[in-house]
Amino acid sequence: MPEKRISKIAKHSPVQENFIQKLKQVLPSGMGLAEEIADILDVSIDSAYRRIRLETELTIQEIYKISKKHTISVDEVFGNQSDTVTFAYTKLTDSAKNFEGYLNRLINHLKTINKFENKKIYYVAEEIPIFYSFFSKKLTEFKLFYWQRSVLNVPDYQHLKFEWGFVPATLVDVAHNSYKEYLSVPSSEVWTSETVLTGLRQIRFYFDSGILKKEVALDLLTDYRSMIEMVHKNAGNARKNISDKEETYFLYNSEVVLGTNCIYVVMGGSRYSYISFNTMNSLTTNNPEFCDETEHWVRNLEKKSTLISGVAEKQRYQFFNQIFKTIDEYIEKVKAD
């Protein structure tokens, strides 16, 4: 089918021109604009260039395909109302396949962020950042089991007690690899003294309900402690990896009740906000005004919090000492029951 040519007036369409500019901003350096458009739309390079030069009209379906892959907000493309924001999310309630898609989306977002030289994740953590839940294969398997049984109500999980190996290894691997990918992105995290409690309570609840055997519960609590030891070490080094040449990890202790999990991401010239909902899912947008407000909130929260990474040795010791005491109390209670 021949491509629809744009008239001389339409050739200066601000909508398509704006969309192409937004796409340029979100592409990692080294990725060709025409090549990416051609790949997504399954057209020739020449056809892609005609769209870039505004000689060929982008259809609504083509804009949808490109926007979906690169999470470009339609608010930016078609004009934004200050009281209206468009979000993207992954539907989880239908099937196990959707859950697999959710985990793949998680790691693919991290991989995309890692392609940019200028990148940073700001994580306001009411509970342990999701990627730390995948610190070990054991913690990963438990978290995926817990979500599918108690949050998503997947039928196959409803009458099961937890056993190693029930969650498909492919899902465990994808989730665990997202933790490794997160270690490559510089980040700033805001925690409170209660951030660790949700994960501990989930393990304790399943143990008290007979879903976890004692030895399994103790294995999970031991791994949970190891995960916190990793965070403590990274905070002391102010680096996620000892080989990092500059500071890549900033940890704050907030006295303010956070009330939500929120992630704000800077990647190249683009920004994204991820707002938690339904326990584990997130709403995603790169709406400029919403990202401005999110950035302002996160920065203000950092200012009102205590930086406990780097040289703040006393404050860091006090913060983590209390966390380790809490975990050890959980371990001792499970041992005693």
C-alpha positions in Angstrom: 0.0 0.0 0.0 1.5 3.4 -1.0 2.4 5.7 1.9 0.3 8.7 2.5 2.1 11.9 1.5 1.7 14.9 3.7 0.6 18.2 2.1 2.8 21.2 2.1 1.0 22.6 5.2 0.9 19.3 7.1 4.6 18.9 6.4 5.2 21.4 9.2 2.9 19.5 11.6 3.9 20.4 15.2 2.5 17.1 16.5 4.6 14.8 14.4 7.6 17.0 14.7 7.2 17.1 18.5 6.8 13.3 18.6 10.0 12.8 16.7 11.9 15.1 19.0 10.6 13.3 22.1 11.7 10.0 20.5 15.2 11.4 19.9 15.4 12.3 23.6 14.6 8.8 24.9 16.9 6.9 22.6 20.2 5.9 24.1 23.3 7.4 22.5 24.5 5.2 19.6 21.0 4.0 18.7 20.0 5.3 15.2 16.7 7.1 15.0 15.8 5.8 11.5 16.9 2.3 12.3 14.8 2.1 15.4 11.7 3.5 13.7 12.2 1.0 10.8 12.6 -1.9 13.2 9.5 -1.0 15.3 7.2 -0.3 12.3 8.7 -3.0 10.1 9.3 -0.5 7.3 12.4 0.3 5.2 15.1 2.7 6.3 14.0 5.1 3.5 10.4 5.0 4.8 11.6 5.7 8.3 13.6 8.8 7.0 10.5 10.1 5.2 8.6 10.0 8.5 11.5 11.8 10.3 11.5 14.5 7.6 7.7 14.8 7.9 7.2 13.7 4.3 5.1 10.7 5.4 2.4 10.9 8.0 2.8 8.8 11.1 -0.5 7.0 11.8 -2.1 6.7 15.2 -1.2 3.0 15.2 2.4 3.8 14.5 2.6 6.4 17.2 1.1 3.9 19.6 3.7 1.2 18.7 6.6 3.6 19.2 5.2 5.1 22.4 4.5 1.7 23.9 8.1 0.6 23.4 9.8 3.8 24.6 7.1 4.9 27.1 6.6 8.3 25.5 3.7 10.2 27.2 0.9 11.1 24.8 0.4 14.1 27.0 3.7 15.5 25.6 2.8 14.7 22.0 -0.8 15.9 21.8 -0.7 18.6 24.4 -1.0 18.4 28.2 -3.8 19.5 30.5 -2.3 20.5 33.9 -4.8 18.4 35.8 -4.7 15.3 33.5 -1.9 12.8 33.3 -1.6 9.6 31.2 0.0 6.6 32.8 1.2 3.2 31.4 1.2 0.0 33.4 1.2 -3.8 33.0 -2.1 -5.6 33.6 -1.4 -8.5 36.1 -4.7 -10.0 37.0 -5.5 -12.1 33.9 -2.8 -14.7 33.7 0.7 -16.0 34.6 1.8 -14.8 31.2 1.0 -11.2 32.3 3.1 -11.7 35.4 6.0 -12.9 33.2 5.5 -9.7 31.1 5.6 -7.6 34.2 9.0 -9.1 35.3 10.4 -8.7 31.7 9.2 -5.1 31.7 11.0 -4.5 34.9 14.4 -5.7 33.7 14.0 -4.1 30.2 13.4 -0.7 31.8 16.6 -1.1 33.8 18.5 -2.2 30.7 17.3 0.8 28.8 18.3 3.2 31.7 21.8 1.6 31.7 22.3 2.5 28.1 22.5 6.1 29.0 25.7 7.8 30.3 23.7 10.3 32.3 21.4 8.2 34.5 20.1 8.0 38.1 17.3 6.4 40.0 15.7 8.1 43.0 13.8 5.6 45.1 11.5 6.6 47.9 11.2 3.2 49.7 8.2 2.7 52.1 9.3 -0.9 51.9 12.5 -2.6 50.7 13.2 -1.5 47.0 11.7 -4.2 44.8 15.1 -5.1 43.3 16.5 -6.0 46.7 13.7 -8.5 47.1 15.5 -10.4 44.3 18.9 -10.3 46.1 19.2 -14.1 46.2 17.4 -16.9 44.3 15.7 -18.0 47.6 14.3 -14.5 48.4 13.3 -14.1 44.8 11.4 -17.4 44.7 9.6 -16.6 47.9 8.6 -13.1 46.8 7.3 -14.4 43.5 5.3 -17.1 45.3 3.9 -14.6 47.8 2.8 -12.1 45.1 1.1 -14.8 43.1 -0.6 -16.4 46.1 -1.6 -13.5 48.3 -1.7 -10.5 45.9 -2.7 -11.8 42.5 -4.7 -14.7 43.8 -3.4 -17.0 41.0 -5.6 -20.2 41.3 -2.7 -22.7 41.1 -1.1 -21.1 44.2 -4.1 -20.8 46.5 -3.9 -24.2 48.3 -0.1 -24.7 48.1 2.4 -24.6 50.9 5.7 -23.1 49.8 8.2 -25.5 48.3 11.5 -24.7 46.6 11.2 -25.2 42.8 7.5 -24.5 42.4 8.0 -21.1 40.9 9.3 -21.5 37.3 13.1 -21.0 37.1 12.7 -18.7 34.2 10.7 -16.2 36.3 13.2 -16.5 39.2 16.1 -15.8 36.8 14.5 -12.8 35.2 13.7 -11.3 38.6 17.1 -12.0 40.1 18.9 -10.6 37.0 16.9 -7.3 37.5 18.6 -7.0 40.9 22.0 -7.4 39.2 21.0 -4.8 36.6 19.9 -2.3 39.4 23.4 -2.5 40.8 24.7 -0.9 37.6 22.5 2.2 37.9 23.6 5.1 40.3 20.8 5.6 42.8 19.6 7.6 45.7 17.3 5.8 48.2 15.2 7.2 51.0 14.4 4.7 53.8 12.8 4.9 57.2 13.3 2.7 60.2 10.2 0.7 59.1 11.3 0.1 55.5 12.5 -3.4 56.3 9.4 -4.5 58.2 7.1 -5.5 55.3 9.4 -8.2 54.0 10.0 -9.6 57.5 6.2 -9.6 58.2 5.5 -11.5 55.0 7.9 -14.3 56.0 6.6 -14.4 59.6 3.0 -14.5 58.4 3.5 -17.4 56.1 5.4 -19.2 58.8 2.6 -18.6 61.4 0.1 -19.7 58.8 1.9 -23.0 58.2 2.7 -22.1 54.6 6.5 -22.1 55.4 8.4 -24.8 57.2 10.6 -23.6 60.0 13.9 -24.4 58.2 12.6 -22.5 55.1 11.6 -19.5 57.1 15.0 -19.4 58.8 16.7 -19.7 55.4 14.7 -16.7 54.1 15.4 -14.6 57.2 19.1 -15.4 56.9 19.2 -14.3 53.3 17.2 -11.2 54.3 19.9 -10.3 56.8 22.6 -10.9 54.1 20.7 -8.5 51.8 20.7 -5.8 54.5 24.4 -6.4 55.1 24.9 -5.8 51.4 23.0 -2.5 51.6 25.0 -1.6 54.7 28.3 -2.2 52.9 27.3 -0.3 49.8 26.2 2.6 52.0 29.6 2.6 53.7 31.4 2.7 50.4 28.9 5.1 48.8 29.1 2.8 45.9 26.9 0.0 44.5 30.0 -1.8 43.3 33.5 -1.5 44.8 34.9 -1.0 41.3 32.8 2.2 40.7 35.2 5.1 40.2 32.8 7.7 41.9 30.0 7.7 44.3 27.0 5.8 42.9 24.9 5.1 46.0 23.3 7.6 48.3 21.1 6.4 51.3 19.0 8.6 53.4 17.1 8.0 56.6 13.8 9.8 56.8 11.9 10.6 60.0 8.9 11.4 57.8 6.3 8.7 57.1 6.7 8.1 53.4 3.2 6.7 52.7 4.2 5.2 49.3 6.9 3.7 47.1 7.9 6.1 44.4 10.7 5.9 41.8 11.9 9.0 39.8 14.3 8.2 36.9 16.7 10.5 35.0 18.0 8.9 31.7 19.7 11.2 29.3 17.4 14.1 28.6 14.3 12.2 29.7 12.6 11.7 33.0 10.1 9.2 34.3 8.0 8.8 37.4 6.9 5.4 38.7 4.1 5.4 41.3 3.3 2.2 43.1 -0.2 0.7 43.2 -1.8 -2.7 43.9 1.1 -3.6 46.2 3.6 -4.5 43.5 2.7 -2.8 40.3 3.5 0.8 39.2 2.0 3.5 37.1 4.6 5.1 34.7 4.6 8.5 33.0 7.1 11.0 31.6 4.5 13.8 31.7 6.8 16.9 32.2 4.6 18.6 34.9 4.1 15.4 36.8 7.9 14.7 36.7 8.6 18.2 37.9 6.3 17.7 40.9 7.8 14.3 41.6 11.3 15.6 41.5 10.4 18.5 43.8 8.9 16.1 46.3 11.9 13.7 46.2 14.5 16.5 46.5 12.6 18.1 49.4 12.4 14.7 51.1 16.1 14.2 50.7 16.8 17.7 52.3 14.6 16.8 55.3 16.3 13.4 55.7 19.8 12.4 57.1 22.4 11.2 54.6 23.8 8.0 56.1 26.0 6.8 53.2 29.6 7.8 52.8 31.2 9.6 55.8 28.2 9.5 58.1 29.5 6.5 60.0 27.8 7.2 63.4 24.3 7.7 61.9 24.7 4.7 59.6 25.8 2.5 62.5 22.8 3.5 64.6 20.4 3.0 61.7 21.6 -0.4 60.6 22.2 -1.6 64.2 18.5 -1.3 64.9 17.6 -3.1 61.7 19.9 -6.0 62.5 18.4 -6.2 66.0 14.9 -6.4 64.5 15.9 -9.2 62.0 17.6 -11.1 64.7 14.5 -10.9 66.9 12.5 -12.4 64.0 15.0 -15.2 63.7 14.9 -16.0 67.4 11.1 -16.0 67.5 11.0 -18.5 64.6 13.6 -20.7 66.2 11.6 -20.7 69.5 8.2 -21.6 67.9 
